Amino acid sequence: MDATDLAEELRMAVGQLVRAVRAIDTMAPGEAAVLGYLDRSGPMTTADIAHERGVSHQSAAKAVKELLQQGLVRSEAHPSDGRKNLLHLTPTGTNRLDEERRRRAALLGTAITDALTTEERETLAATMPLLSRLTDHLRTH
């Protein structure tokens, strides 16, 4: 199999895996993504989040509005630009994100245990550094 064929197979398999894991989420995908960005990157504006997610400002604003109403994020004036607001995770938002991540990990862990042999699990574990290197390479190019 050449690199292009392998890349397409990998893209499809990872996409299907991500969709299967997200299917158990109790939050809308946009909302979970916003919480994840705020957790990893710290306070951000709605425009920053839209840019990072590759979605319209309107789409990001809709998710942010829902999260604000649920008390999962809070907004404060931007320290250097009064026209903007910075969004922060609240403790409730952190707890909710942790809960979603645990649910996803548990589902995936059960699938790994049920569907893969010990040898296959070892092979999968050995691929983690490779997948991380591919991700890093794609981010820098």
C-alpha positions as a Markdown table, in Angstrom:
| # | Residue | x | y | z |
|---|---|---|---|---|
| 1 | Met | 0.0 | 0.0 | 0.0 |
| 2 | Asp | 1.5 | 3.4 | -1.0 |
| 3 | Ala | 1.4 | 6.4 | 1.3 |
| 4 | Thr | -1.6 | 8.0 | -0.4 |
| 5 | Asp | -3.7 | 4.9 | 0.0 |
| 6 | Leu | -2.6 | 4.5 | 3.6 |
| 7 | Ala | -3.4 | 8.2 | 4.2 |
| 8 | Glu | -6.9 | 7.8 | 2.9 |
| 9 | Glu | -7.5 | 4.6 | 4.9 |
| 10 | Leu | -6.2 | 6.4 | 8.1 |
| 11 | Arg | -8.4 | 9.5 | 7.4 |
| 12 | Met | -11.5 | 7.4 | 7.0 |
| 13 | Ala | -10.8 | 5.2 | 10.0 |
| 14 | Val | -10.0 | 8.1 | 12.3 |
| 15 | Gly | -13.0 | 10.0 | 11.1 |
| 16 | Gln | -15.3 | 7.1 | 11.8 |
| 17 | Leu | -13.8 | 6.5 | 15.2 |
| 18 | Val | -14.2 | 10.2 | 16.2 |
| 19 | Arg | -17.8 | 10.2 | 15.0 |
| 20 | Ala | -18.6 | 6.9 | 16.9 |
| 21 | Val | -17.1 | 8.3 | 20.1 |
| 22 | Arg | -18.8 | 11.7 | 19.8 |
| 23 | Ala | -22.1 | 9.9 | 19.3 |
| 24 | Ile | -22.3 | 9.4 | 23.1 |
| 25 | Asp | -21.7 | 13.0 | 24.0 |
| 26 | Thr | -24.4 | 14.7 | 26.0 |
| 27 | Met | -23.4 | 18.1 | 24.6 |
| 28 | Ala | -23.7 | 19.6 | 21.2 |
| 29 | Pro | -20.4 | 19.1 | 19.2 |
| 30 | Gly | -19.8 | 22.9 | 19.0 |
| 31 | Glu | -20.2 | 23.3 | 22.7 |
| 32 | Ala | -17.9 | 20.5 | 23.6 |
| 33 | Ala | -15.3 | 21.9 | 21.2 |
| 34 | Val | -15.5 | 25.4 | 22.8 |
| 35 | Leu | -14.9 | 23.9 | 26.2 |
| 36 | Gly | -12.0 | 21.9 | 24.9 |
| 37 | Tyr | -10.3 | 24.9 | 23.4 |
| 38 | Leu | -10.8 | 27.0 | 26.5 |
| 39 | Asp | -9.4 | 24.1 | 28.6 |
| 40 | Arg | -6.3 | 23.7 | 26.4 |
| 41 | Ser | -5.6 | 27.3 | 25.5 |
| 42 | Gly | -7.0 | 29.4 | 28.3 |
| 43 | Pro | -9.2 | 32.4 | 27.9 |
| 44 | Met | -10.1 | 33.2 | 24.3 |
| 45 | Thr | -12.5 | 35.5 | 22.4 |
| 46 | Thr | -15.4 | 34.1 | 20.3 |
| 47 | Ala | -13.4 | 35.2 | 17.2 |
| 48 | Asp | -10.4 | 33.2 | 18.4 |
| 49 | Ile | -12.5 | 30.1 | 18.9 |
| 50 | Ala | -14.2 | 30.5 | 15.5 |
| 51 | His | -10.8 | 30.7 | 13.9 |
| 52 | Glu | -9.3 | 27.7 | 15.7 |
| 53 | Arg | -12.4 | 25.6 | 14.9 |
| 54 | Gly | -12.6 | 26.7 | 11.3 |
| 55 | Val | -16.2 | 27.8 | 11.7 |
| 56 | Ser | -18.1 | 31.1 | 11.2 |
| 57 | His | -18.2 | 33.6 | 14.0 |
| 58 | Gln | -21.9 | 33.1 | 14.1 |
| 59 | Ser | -21.6 | 29.4 | 14.7 |
| 60 | Ala | -19.0 | 29.9 | 17.5 |
| 61 | Ala | -21.2 | 32.7 | 19.0 |
| 62 | Lys | -24.2 | 30.3 | 19.1 |
| 63 | Ala | -22.3 | 27.7 | 21.0 |
| 64 | Val | -20.8 | 30.3 | 23.3 |
| 65 | Lys | -24.3 | 31.7 | 24.1 |
| 66 | Glu | -25.5 | 28.3 | 25.1 |
| 67 | Leu | -22.5 | 27.7 | 27.3 |
| 68 | Leu | -22.9 | 31.1 | 29.0 |
| 69 | Gln | -26.6 | 30.3 | 29.7 |
| 70 | Gln | -25.6 | 27.0 | 31.2 |
| 71 | Gly | -22.9 | 28.6 | 33.4 |
| 72 | Leu | -20.2 | 26.5 | 31.8 |
| 73 | Val | -18.2 | 29.6 | 30.6 |
| 74 | Arg | -18.1 | 33.2 | 31.8 |
| 75 | Ser | -17.2 | 36.4 | 29.9 |
| 76 | Glu | -15.2 | 39.3 | 31.0 |
| 77 | Ala | -13.9 | 42.4 | 29.2 |
| 78 | His | -10.7 | 41.9 | 27.2 |
| 79 | Pro | -7.9 | 43.7 | 29.1 |
| 80 | Ser | -6.4 | 45.4 | 26.0 |
| 81 | Asp | -9.5 | 45.8 | 23.8 |
| 82 | Gly | -12.7 | 46.9 | 25.4 |
| 83 | Arg | -14.7 | 46.0 | 22.3 |
| 84 | Lys | -14.0 | 42.3 | 22.9 |
| 85 | Asn | -14.8 | 39.8 | 25.7 |
| 86 | Leu | -12.6 | 36.9 | 26.9 |
| 87 | Leu | -14.3 | 33.7 | 27.6 |
| 88 | His | -13.2 | 31.5 | 30.6 |
| 89 | Leu | -14.2 | 28.1 | 31.7 |
| 90 | Thr | -16.1 | 28.0 | 34.9 |
| 91 | Pro | -15.5 | 25.3 | 37.5 |
| 92 | Thr | -18.9 | 23.8 | 36.3 |
| 93 | Gly | -17.6 | 23.9 | 32.8 |
| 94 | Thr | -14.4 | 22.1 | 33.7 |
| 95 | Asn | -16.4 | 19.5 | 35.6 |
| 96 | Arg | -18.7 | 19.0 | 32.6 |
| 97 | Leu | -15.8 | 18.7 | 30.2 |
| 98 | Asp | -14.0 | 16.2 | 32.5 |
| 99 | Glu | -17.3 | 14.2 | 32.6 |
| 100 | Glu | -17.5 | 14.1 | 28.8 |
| 101 | Arg | -13.9 | 13.1 | 28.5 |
| 102 | Arg | -14.3 | 10.3 | 31.0 |
| 103 | Arg | -17.4 | 9.0 | 29.2 |
| 104 | Arg | -15.6 | 9.0 | 25.9 |
| 105 | Ala | -12.5 | 7.3 | 27.3 |
| 106 | Ala | -14.7 | 4.6 | 29.1 |
| 107 | Leu | -16.6 | 3.9 | 25.8 |
| 108 | Leu | -13.4 | 3.6 | 23.9 |
| 109 | Gly | -11.6 | 1.6 | 26.6 |
| 110 | Thr | -14.5 | -0.9 | 26.6 |
| 111 | Ala | -14.4 | -1.2 | 22.8 |
| 112 | Ile | -10.6 | -1.7 | 22.9 |
| 113 | Thr | -11.0 | -4.5 | 25.5 |
| 114 | Asp | -13.9 | -6.1 | 23.8 |
| 115 | Ala | -12.8 | -5.9 | 20.2 |
| 116 | Leu | -9.0 | -6.3 | 20.3 |
| 117 | Thr | -6.8 | -9.1 | 21.3 |
| 118 | Thr | -3.9 | -8.5 | 23.7 |
| 119 | Glu | -1.5 | -8.4 | 20.8 |
| 120 | Glu | -3.7 | -6.0 | 18.9 |
| 121 | Arg | -3.9 | -3.7 | 21.9 |
| 122 | Glu | -0.1 | -3.7 | 22.1 |
| 123 | Thr | 0.1 | -2.9 | 18.4 |
| 124 | Leu | -2.4 | -0.1 | 18.9 |
| 125 | Ala | -0.4 | 1.3 | 21.9 |
| 126 | Ala | 2.8 | 1.2 | 19.7 |
| 127 | Thr | 1.0 | 3.4 | 17.1 |
| 128 | Met | 0.3 | 6.3 | 19.5 |
| 129 | Pro | 3.7 | 8.0 | 19.2 |
| 130 | Leu | 3.4 | 7.6 | 15.4 |
| 131 | Leu | -0.1 | 9.3 | 15.4 |
| 132 | Ser | 1.2 | 12.1 | 17.6 |
| 133 | Arg | 4.2 | 12.7 | 15.2 |
| 134 | Leu | 1.8 | 12.8 | 12.2 |
| 135 | Thr | -0.4 | 15.3 | 14.1 |
| 136 | Asp | 2.6 | 17.5 | 15.0 |
| 137 | His | 3.9 | 17.4 | 11.4 |
| 138 | Leu | 0.5 | 18.4 | 10.0 |
| 139 | Arg | 0.2 | 21.3 | 12.5 |
| 140 | Thr | 3.6 | 22.7 | 11.6 |
| 141 | His | 3.2 | 22.5 | 7.8 |
